[in-house]
């Protein structure tokens, strides 16, 4: 079920009314309702995979309780290994089986020994990469004795399957979310209104920005050789805003919906395209995933400790794994490797922890130096997105080749379409609003607070009309495929 679908427009109010008017006397009843609603929400896509998320939840629930009672270090390691084996095993089979089988066959072909291996018709369960990491972190935190396991079966299952963030994050930690399921929630009008604002802004980013960008991005990437260099460059820029509008839009909607039910999800995006280097970008982009890899992979393998060579090794491991997490394709590994190459100079110059706060300026615009840093960081990030969007490494290289030719100074052909010009204007509007709001949680959180009520609600109604008037062809959220 998509957030931008008619089905969800009916589903959400029904669950909201039942939650606050029927089950409000007991948070345990509310948890049961959320569990049922979340399974219905997930089963709407394919009910057969409900057993998968239920089994994964059951394994980590039992492992968590067993870890608390385990007396020997060996038994604790065996229990943690069971959790890792089940979670990574499911993820590996559904997401990577065909990739490894095909790569194995190609390797033999290159050695002169053709090998035919049949691929399985495996359907990738939506959200498996997200809820797998969520349940896995629960077991790891208990193993590390940083978390006490819960005995509340329903609360734990509701935590794993919580429908706002189930299929595309944020990847929540049990230390943040479980206490919220284990305590009473009271309706707070201010939080609900704030949630509605964030949902509205998320829908604008998804429907107006991302879905309209997708139309032109698909045309350009389908046949790069048919377009000028300037059009290919514009195509990369449009994809940069497509994936940002799509994924950060989803996160805004998820966080806003959670607020309607009295929950606070972690922030997942913090205006990443205003970053001044690649280190700052990764502190602002998909925060729940980057911090997950930091805490459960980067630091355990050594992090920034040890020699420079070991630090470089650790950086490559994290970024390559991050790329592979996104998909079973060499393009994602190239994308991850490219970001590692971008990151290494910062480590060598010991500048990877600079720019820990957003741009501060007395004027509307950043200083010339910071402006150039922002443009440079956005440019290299956008170039890396080519590997993320292209179907193969060879197509990515052809796209790069086409970007640099004599036609680079021409006007992009797609700007002959008035819809493309309107889209560019909307992108400028998005950038302007989020630049003004860069110290706040989301774009329109504070922009209208000092306005009079008629003007404020006029803005909300106007934004709603823009969403309905300029909606593109409905697109699945990009991160559903991960």
Phi, psi and omega in degrees: 000125182271145177299329183262030181249160178295325180300317180291329178296334174271320184299311186299310180299324180296313180295320180299314181293318178296322184294314186265343184244344181247316185254012188292342183286341183218124179293336177291323175293323177296320177298318179297318178297315180297323178296313179297316180296320181293320178291324175296315179302314181287320180292340178301326178286307179197105186296339184296333184271003173298324180296329181292311181291327178293317180293317178299319178295317181297317181300312183287332175295313181291318179299320180299313179294322181291323179297323180294333183258354182291133185261337182248154180294324180297316180295322179296319179294321179295320179294316178296321178298323178297315179298314180296317181299314181294310184293309180290329177297312177299313181298316181296318182293308185288329187258330191237355185302307183295325180298312181292323180295315180292320179295323178297315180294320180295323179298318179293325179296319179296332179275004178087012180236083181304135183227124180261120177234125181282134176277146177272145177276081185261127176271127179280117179297131180300133174079004186297326179293331183279306184287337175295314178293328181293313180288326180295319179296330177298311180294320181295318180295324176291319178300322179280358181062033175261356184211141175264129182293151177267147175263355181279100184302311184295317181299318181293315180296323178293323177298315182292322189256009184312114195298327180301324184242017187294314192261347179209027173080187004300151178282101187277152173265145179298328181298333178268316190270320185302317178302330179289330177280339184263007179227159181294138174249132177250142180293129178238113185303315182300316180295322179295316178296317178298321177297319179296320177299316182292324175298315180300315179293321177296320178294322177299314181295322181284307190280316184276314183277297189296311185293326177285324174298322183302323181302311183281324178298317180298320180295316184291315183285341179295322180212081183300329183294343182273001186235156179288166179300318181297324178291321178295320177296316177297325178298320178294317179297317180296322178294324177303318179280333176296310184290327177291311179298324181291308187280315178291330175297317176301314182298318177299316180295316180300313181294320179295316178296318179300322179298328178298334182256010176085018180249149177243110176273156179289153177290139183247340178221140181225057178055061186297333182282003171259015181285149182257352168203173187291333177295315177295322178304315183282349169275351183243342183258129178043059188302321183295326179282315182297322177287330176298310179296324178299313187280328187250356178227302186298308181294315179300328181273002176129336177056228181267011178276158177090193184288167178299321180298318179293323177297317178297318177302314182297321178297315179297319179301311183296314183288325176292319176295320177299317177298316181291329176301325183288334179177156181273075182204149177294335179297321180289327175293321176296319178299314179294318179296322179296319178294327176297317178297324177294326188279327187303316178304326178295321179292316181297325179267002181055045179239015182286347178250022174274167178056058180276351180233161181293164182299128177253132180206146177279344183249177181292323185258156177287168175295164181302316181298311181292325177299317179294322177296319179296314180297318180296315181295318177297322182295312182290327177295318180294320178300320179295330180298339179302316177296325182293324186268325184292156183281337182207167179296319180297320177295324177298315182294323177294323178296315178300319181298319181288339182289339185239090179212186183293342183271012185292336182264004179278164177282128179306134184300325186292344179284358171285344178271122182301330179294325178292321179295316178299319179299316179299320178296320177295322178296317176299321177296318177300312181298317181297312182297317182287332175295317178297327185260018190295345177263006182243171188291325179207168193307312186252024182297316186241354190298332184251003188296329181269001180278158174290159183304313180301319181291319181296310181289333174297322177296315180297316179294322179297318178295322177296318179296320178300318179299317181285324185282326187246023178294137177273190175294125184306132181237144170297152175294133185304319187282359173296333183283352181258000000 
